[in-house]
Amino acid sequence: MLSIAKRGYMNILDFQNKKNNQEKISMITCYDYTSACMLAKTSVDCLLVGDTVAMTIHGFKDTVAATIDMMALHTAAVSRGAGNKFIVGDLPFLSYRKSFSSSIAAAQVLMQAGANAIKLEGAAGNLKIIRHLTESGVPVMGHLGLTPQSIHLLGGFKVQGKTNESAQRLQEAALALQAAGCFALVLECVPSQLAEKITKALVIPTIGIGAGPATDGQVLVYQDLLGLQTEFKPKFLKVYVEGAKHFSNGIESFVNEVKNGEFPQDEHCYKS
Ligand code: KIV
């Protein structure tokens, strides 16, 4: 059996090493086998099978629609395509809030589907389960700031921690997640200055999305950074490729060549 290091994993320990060495961590969401195969050949550190799969792949309006079955299916597909990457699986809405044993069962499903760690949102009410999971060998990534599973409570996709009081609460929550055993923390949509303060206060690395440049790493949604969707363009997003344009150019070329008989050519045909 190949050791974890030989397979080229970013090991769990590398998250801390990277923070200690001031090397930034890159994370990209991934939901399917084809994309995972492509990402496996890149130098990205870590893949997140985020519950944003409910939106990007299944077309729901928010992540509340994600289920453990959905997350397990996509985690398994990503793991088959990118077994050389460190894969974080998102525990979906309420899957870690019903009972202690059902929370453990949900984490077990994702780990056995191929995740190397799980991520869950928020601190209040989660510390006991995080402690138990980490003591049971399951690495847990925290997630604070804009926690999309609480969208109905937050009143929309809004930047969090803008007042002194809410910034203080977020800082305390970050320290509590670290004390409970989280190995890293996603900070989503918080002012850059607050993200910097939290990043400096924590020993564990922070990975930001809409949290400015001072976090120990950055994460973006695959479809967003590749320009595969053109409707959602938040301030924090940088689009690296005009993916949707390339996609439709390719499709239109195929359709035109079929119509005018240019495809298939000899090279695409079997000989008897
Ligand atoms: O579900 C997700 O994709 C996430 C990222 C946006 C951090 O949690």
Boltz pocket constraint, residues with backbone or C-beta under 6 A from the ligand:
constraints:
  - pocket:
      binder: B
      contacts: [[A, 29], [A, 48], [A, 49], [A, 50], [A, 51], [A, 52], [A, 53], [A, 90], [A, 186], [A, 188], [A, 209], [A, 219], [A, 221]]
      max_distance: 6.0
